[in-house]
Amino acid sequence: MNKIFSEQTLEEYQKYDMLKLLDCINTNFNTPNTISCLDIGANANEINFISNYVKSVTGINISENYLKSDYLHKNVKIMIMDGRQLDFPDSSFDFVYSINLFEHIHDISNSIDEQLHVVNKDGYCFATWYPTWSSSKGHHVMEAMVKNWEKEASIEPQNYVNNGSIIEDWGHLLYTKVEMQNKLSKVLKNEKITHIINNFIYDSEELNRLFFDDFLKILQSKKLEIITIKKQQDLPPKGIQEKLEKLHGKKDFSTQGCEIIFKKI
């Protein structure tokens, strides 16, 4: 019954992420049902699902909205807590993970330190995130977000799609806020959506706007061992690559998303 409940309440994108997470757990732990887990930036539906396969899951988030649920499994704990300041003793968990968090959190360096602090010596940390700011969809304006904005503002839906036809791929790195506003005003009929999109891309505190190279530098500066790193890539066309390098220097503009497993040394 618990397993059915969890699967039914997952969104499609969550199912994809949960499969990646389960693969990581099953690959690195011989007996997953004996491990304790910490989910940073947790969602109640996701931790309910994962709790079917492990001994226990503690889920934390700075927003109560993500932790709301009519039902939580017995081996699940949830609490309001900032991933940059974990209030747990040393070596409290066998497995520490985050899903689609690293593109949002502003102090990645401190967050990694905190994860290494609470994970067991023989445990693992796992992070997967998408999209990175330096990638084609790094503006992070998704279809579901626009639909929510339209609903909240009671405005007519405009069938926004995140395929590069409205916000050009890598456009957030190529254009200023004014230039983007001018381009979007030719595509989107409602100026309110245009305003919301521009505010999110350029001004919102919900994005840290770190390039993939920035993530790597931070990871390389830590006392940790990278077990695996997998990149989801999308190479910019040559002309776009040249424009990006002219504006930002020679950087990695192809890594859409990343999965990484690391442990403390």
C-alpha positions in Angstrom: 0.0 0.0 0.0 2.8 2.4 0.9 4.6 1.8 -2.3 1.5 2.3 -4.4 0.7 5.6 -2.6 4.2 7.0 -3.3 4.2 6.0 -7.0 0.8 7.5 -7.6 1.7 10.9 -6.0 4.9 11.4 -8.0 5.0 13.8 -10.9 6.5 12.4 -14.1 9.7 14.5 -13.7 10.0 13.2 -10.1 9.8 9.6 -11.3 12.8 10.2 -13.5 14.8 11.7 -10.7 13.8 9.0 -8.2 14.9 6.3 -10.6 18.3 7.9 -10.8 18.4 8.2 -7.0 17.5 4.5 -6.6 20.1 3.5 -9.1 22.7 5.4 -7.0 21.6 3.7 -3.8 21.5 0.2 -5.2 24.9 0.6 -6.9 26.7 1.9 -3.8 25.0 0.0 -0.9 24.8 -3.8 -0.6 21.9 -3.6 1.8 19.9 -0.4 1.0 17.2 -1.3 3.6 19.7 -0.8 6.4 20.8 2.8 5.5 19.8 6.1 6.9 19.3 9.0 4.5 19.2 12.8 4.5 17.3 14.6 1.8 18.3 18.2 1.5 15.7 20.4 -0.2 13.2 17.6 0.3 9.7 17.1 -1.2 7.2 15.0 0.8 6.2 12.8 -2.1 9.8 12.0 -3.0 10.9 11.1 0.5 7.8 8.9 0.9 8.8 7.0 -2.2 12.4 6.6 -1.3 11.4 5.4 2.2 10.1 2.2 0.7 13.7 1.1 -0.1 15.8 2.3 2.8 15.8 2.1 6.6 14.9 5.8 7.2 14.7 9.2 5.5 15.0 12.6 7.1 13.8 15.4 4.8 14.7 19.0 5.3 13.7 22.2 3.4 13.6 25.9 4.2 10.0 26.0 2.9 7.2 24.2 4.7 5.2 24.0 1.4 7.4 21.3 0.0 7.0 19.2 3.2 3.2 19.3 3.4 1.6 15.8 3.1 -1.6 14.1 4.3 0.5 11.0 5.0 4.1 10.2 5.8 5.6 6.8 6.2 6.7 5.7 9.7 10.4 5.8 8.7 10.2 9.4 7.5 11.0 12.5 9.4 10.6 16.1 8.1 11.8 19.4 9.5 12.4 23.0 8.5 16.2 23.4 8.2 18.7 25.2 5.9 21.0 22.9 4.0 23.8 25.4 4.6 23.6 24.9 8.4 22.7 21.3 9.2 21.8 20.8 12.9 22.9 17.1 13.1 25.8 15.5 14.9 28.9 14.3 13.0 28.4 11.2 10.8 24.6 11.0 11.3 23.7 9.5 8.0 24.9 6.8 5.6 23.6 8.7 2.5 23.1 12.4 1.9 21.5 13.6 -1.3 19.8 16.5 -3.0 17.7 16.6 -6.2 17.7 19.8 -8.3 19.0 22.0 -5.6 22.6 23.0 -6.6 21.3 25.4 -9.2 19.4 27.3 -6.5 21.4 27.3 -3.4 23.7 30.4 -3.1 26.4 29.0 -0.8 27.3 25.8 -2.5 30.7 25.7 -0.8 29.2 25.7 2.7 26.5 23.3 1.8 29.1 20.7 0.6 31.0 21.2 3.9 27.9 20.5 5.9 27.1 17.4 3.9 30.6 16.0 4.5 30.1 16.9 8.1 27.0 14.8 8.6 27.7 11.8 6.3 29.4 8.7 7.7 33.0 7.9 6.8 31.9 5.0 4.6 28.8 6.8 3.3 28.1 8.8 0.1 26.8 12.1 -1.0 24.8 12.4 -4.2 23.6 15.5 -6.0 21.8 15.9 -9.3 20.8 19.2 -10.8 19.4 20.7 -14.0 19.7 23.1 -15.7 23.0 24.8 -14.9 23.0 28.6 -15.6 25.7 28.2 -18.3 23.6 25.8 -20.3 21.0 26.4 -23.1 18.0 26.2 -20.7 19.9 27.8 -17.7 17.2 30.5 -17.4 15.1 27.9 -15.7 11.8 29.2 -17.0 9.8 25.9 -17.3 6.3 25.4 -18.8 4.8 24.5 -15.4 6.2 27.7 -13.8 4.6 29.9 -16.5 1.3 28.1 -16.1 1.3 28.7 -12.4 2.1 32.4 -13.0 -0.8 32.7 -15.5 -3.1 31.0 -13.0 -2.1 33.2 -10.1 -2.3 36.4 -12.1 -5.7 35.3 -13.7 -4.3 36.0 -17.3 -5.0 34.1 -20.5 -2.7 31.1 -21.1 -0.3 31.6 -24.0 1.0 28.0 -24.5 4.6 28.8 -23.4 7.1 26.0 -24.4 10.7 25.7 -23.2 12.1 24.5 -26.5 14.1 27.5 -27.6 11.3 29.0 -29.7 10.3 31.7 -27.1 13.4 32.1 -25.0 16.3 31.3 -27.3 18.8 28.7 -26.2 21.6 30.4 -24.3 19.6 33.6 -24.8 19.9 34.5 -21.1 23.7 34.6 -21.5 23.6 36.4 -24.8 21.2 39.2 -24.2 20.8 42.0 -21.6 17.6 42.2 -19.7 16.4 45.0 -22.0 17.3 43.0 -25.1 15.5 40.0 -23.8 12.4 42.0 -23.0 12.3 43.4 -26.5 12.7 39.9 -28.0 10.0 38.4 -25.8 7.5 41.2 -26.5 7.5 40.1 -30.1 6.6 36.5 -29.2 4.4 36.7 -26.0 1.2 38.7 -26.2 0.8 39.4 -22.6 3.4 41.9 -21.2 2.8 40.6 -17.7 4.3 37.2 -18.5 7.2 38.9 -20.2 7.9 41.0 -17.1 7.7 37.9 -14.8 10.0 35.9 -17.0 12.6 38.7 -17.1 12.4 39.2 -13.4 13.1 35.5 -12.8 15.9 35.2 -15.3 17.9 38.2 -14.2 16.7 39.2 -10.8 15.2 36.3 -8.8 17.1 35.1 -5.8 15.9 31.5 -6.6 18.8 31.1 -9.0 22.5 31.2 -8.0 23.6 31.8 -11.7 26.7 29.7 -11.3 28.4 28.4 -14.4 29.3 24.7 -14.5 33.0 25.7 -14.2 32.1 27.3 -10.9 30.7 24.1 -9.5 33.8 22.2 -10.5 36.1 24.7 -8.8 34.2 24.5 -5.6 34.2 20.7 -5.6 37.9 20.5 -6.4 38.7 22.8 -3.5 37.1 20.4 -1.0 38.6 17.4 0.9 36.4 14.9 -0.9 36.7 12.0 -3.3 34.6 12.2 -6.4 33.3 8.6 -7.1 31.4 9.3 -10.3 30.4 12.4 -12.3 27.9 12.2 -15.2 27.1 15.1 -17.5 24.0 15.7 -19.6 25.4 17.7 -22.5 24.1 19.9 -25.3 26.8 21.5 -27.4 26.2 25.0 -28.6 26.4 25.6 -32.4 29.8 27.1 -33.4 28.4 30.6 -33.9 26.7 30.6 -30.5 29.8 29.2 -28.9 31.9 32.0 -30.3 29.4 34.7 -29.1 29.3 33.1 -25.6 33.1 33.0 -25.3 33.4 36.6 -26.4 31.0 37.6 -23.6 32.0 35.2 -20.9 35.4 33.7 -21.8 36.2 30.0 -22.6 33.8 28.1 -20.3 31.7 25.0 -20.3 28.4 26.0 -22.0 27.4 22.4 -22.9 26.7 20.8 -19.5 22.9 21.0 -19.1 22.8 18.9 -15.9 25.0 16.8 -13.7 25.0 13.8 -11.4 27.8 13.5 -8.9 28.6 11.0 -6.2 31.3 11.9 -3.6 32.5 11.0 -0.2 34.7 12.5 2.5 38.4 11.6 2.8 
